[in-house]
Amino acid sequence: MSIISLSINNKAIGPIETSDDVMMIEFLHEHLNMTGTKFGCGVGVCHACTVIIDNQDGTSESVRTCINGVSRFNGKKIRTVEGHAKANEFGEIIKLSPVQETFIENFSFQCGWCTSGFVNETTVLVERLKLMPIRVSEIETVIEKALGDHVCRCTGYVKYYKAVKELILSTEGLTRP
C-alpha cells in the first residue's frame, strides 16, 4: 500500500491510500469516476489511455496509464481529457480547447475510443511547438513522430493528421520560416 497525493485537472487529490498494483487508468475510472481516459489494449501499445503530466519546468509529457501504476503519479500534476474544455460554475462545458474544436471540425474520430489519447498527445505537441517552433516543411514529420504510435481502428488517421496540421498552421507561433 502507498499513500499518494497528486493534482488532476487542477484539483488536489489525496492523500489517498492505494494498493501498489493499481494502474492509473483503474484509479481514474474506479476511484475518481473519471472515465474520459479510455482503456484500449492494456499493454501500452495503443495509447488510448494517454494523460498529460505537467512538469515543474513548464514542459509537459504524455504518459500511458494502463502500464503505469498510480504511485508513479504521486506528487505530479496531470491533465486528463476531462480537463481541456472550459466549464461554467455548474460544470457545463462552455468552450472546447482548440485541439478538441479542430478534431470536431474535421470529424477526426468515429467511435471516439482513441480520441482522448489523440487530444492529449496533440495538446503536448502544440505546447512543445510554442516553446520550439518548427519549419512549415517539417509539419508532416513532426505530426507523424508525435502521433504515429497512437492506434485508431476507425478513421485511418488521415482526418486526425489533417486536423493537427490545420491547427499548427493556424496557430500563431508554432511554425517558423
C-alpha positions in Angstrom: 0.0 0.0 0.0 1.1 3.6 -0.7 -0.3 7.0 0.2 -0.4 9.3 -2.8 -1.3 12.9 -3.4 -1.5 14.5 -6.9 -3.3 17.1 -8.9 -5.7 16.1 -11.6 -7.1 18.9 -13.8 -6.0 21.5 -11.2 -7.8 19.7 -8.4 -5.9 18.3 -5.4 -6.4 14.6 -4.9 -5.3 12.9 -1.7 -3.7 11.9 0.4 -5.3 8.6 -0.6 -4.1 5.1 0.4 -4.0 2.8 -2.6 -2.6 -0.6 -3.5 0.8 -0.5 -5.3 -0.6 -2.7 -8.1 -3.4 -0.3 -9.1 -2.8 1.1 -12.6 -3.5 4.8 -13.1 -6.3 4.0 -15.6 -8.1 2.0 -12.9 -7.6 4.7 -10.3 -9.1 7.3 -12.7 -12.1 5.1 -13.5 -12.8 3.2 -10.3 -11.7 5.7 -7.6 -12.4 9.1 -9.2 -15.2 8.2 -11.7 -13.2 9.9 -14.5 -13.9 7.7 -17.5 -12.8 10.0 -20.3 -9.4 8.3 -20.5 -10.0 5.1 -22.3 -8.7 1.6 -21.7 -7.6 0.2 -25.0 -5.0 -2.6 -25.2 -3.9 -2.8 -21.6 -0.2 -3.2 -22.6 0.7 0.4 -23.6 0.6 -0.1 -27.4 -2.5 1.8 -28.5 -2.0 5.0 -26.5 -5.8 5.5 -25.9 -5.1 5.8 -22.2 -2.6 8.7 -22.5 -2.7 11.6 -20.0 -0.5 14.6 -19.6 2.0 15.2 -16.9 2.8 18.9 -16.4 6.4 19.1 -15.3 7.7 21.7 -12.8 9.9 23.3 -15.6 6.8 24.2 -17.6 7.0 21.4 -20.1 4.5 18.6 -20.5 4.7 15.0 -21.5 2.3 12.2 -22.3 2.2 9.1 -20.2 0.2 5.9 -20.7 -2.0 5.0 -17.7 -2.6 1.3 -18.5 1.1 0.4 -17.9 1.9 2.8 -15.1 0.8 2.4 -11.6 -0.8 5.2 -9.7 2.2 5.6 -7.4 4.2 6.8 -10.4 2.0 9.9 -10.4 2.5 10.7 -6.8 3.3 14.4 -6.4 2.6 15.0 -10.1 0.2 17.4 -11.8 -1.7 15.7 -14.5 -4.4 16.6 -17.1 -6.9 14.2 -18.4 -9.2 14.7 -21.4 -11.9 16.0 -18.9 -9.6 18.9 -18.1 -9.3 20.5 -21.5 -12.7 22.2 -22.1 -13.7 25.2 -20.1 -16.8 24.8 -17.9 -19.0 27.2 -16.1 -19.8 27.2 -12.4 -22.4 24.4 -12.9 -19.9 22.2 -14.6 -21.4 22.7 -18.0 -19.0 22.8 -21.0 -18.9 26.3 -22.4 -15.8 26.2 -24.6 -13.7 23.3 -26.1 -10.0 23.5 -26.3 -8.5 24.4 -29.8 -7.5 20.7 -30.2 -11.0 19.5 -29.4 -12.5 22.1 -31.7 -10.3 21.2 -34.7 -11.0 17.4 -34.2 -14.7 18.1 -34.3 -14.5 20.5 -37.2 -12.5 17.9 -39.2 -14.7 15.0 -37.9 -11.4 13.3 -37.0 -13.0 10.5 -35.0 -15.7 7.9 -35.4 -16.2 5.7 -32.4 -14.1 8.1 -30.2 -12.3 5.4 -28.2 -8.9 6.7 -29.2 -9.8 10.4 -29.1 -8.7 11.1 -25.5 -5.2 9.9 -26.3 -5.1 11.9 -29.5 -6.4 15.0 -27.7 -3.8 14.7 -25.0 -0.9 13.9 -27.3 -1.8 16.8 -29.7 -2.0 19.1 -26.7 1.5 18.1 -25.7 2.7 18.7 -29.3 1.2 22.1 -29.5 2.6 23.1 -26.1 6.1 21.9 -27.3 5.8 23.8 -30.5 5.0 27.0 -28.6 8.4 26.6 -26.9 10.2 25.3 -30.0 8.5 26.3 -33.3 9.2 24.1 -36.4 9.6 24.9 -40.1 6.5 24.5 -42.1 8.3 21.9 -44.2 8.7 19.7 -41.1 5.0 19.6 -40.2 4.1 16.1 -41.5 7.3 14.6 -40.0 6.6 16.2 -36.6 3.0 15.1 -36.6 3.9 11.5 -37.6 6.5 11.4 -34.8 4.1 12.7 -32.2 1.0 10.7 -33.2 2.5 7.7 -35.0 2.2 5.3 -32.1 -1.5 6.0 -31.5 -3.9 3.3 -32.8 -7.2 4.2 -34.3 -9.3 1.3 -35.7 -11.9 3.6 -37.4 -10.6 6.6 -39.3 -7.3 5.5 -40.8 -5.6 8.6 -39.1 -6.0 10.9 -42.2 -8.5 13.2 -40.5 -6.6 13.3 -37.2 -3.4 14.2 -39.0 -5.2 16.8 -41.3 -6.8 18.4 -38.2 -3.4 18.6 -36.4 -1.7 20.1 -39.4 -4.5 22.7 -39.8 -4.2 23.6 -36.1 -0.5 24.0 -36.3 -0.7 26.2 -39.4 -3.4 28.3 -38.0 -1.9 28.9 -34.5 0.5 31.8 -34.4 4.0 31.0 -33.1 4.1 27.2 -33.8 5.9 27.5 -37.1 8.8 29.5 -38.5 10.1 30.1 -42.0 
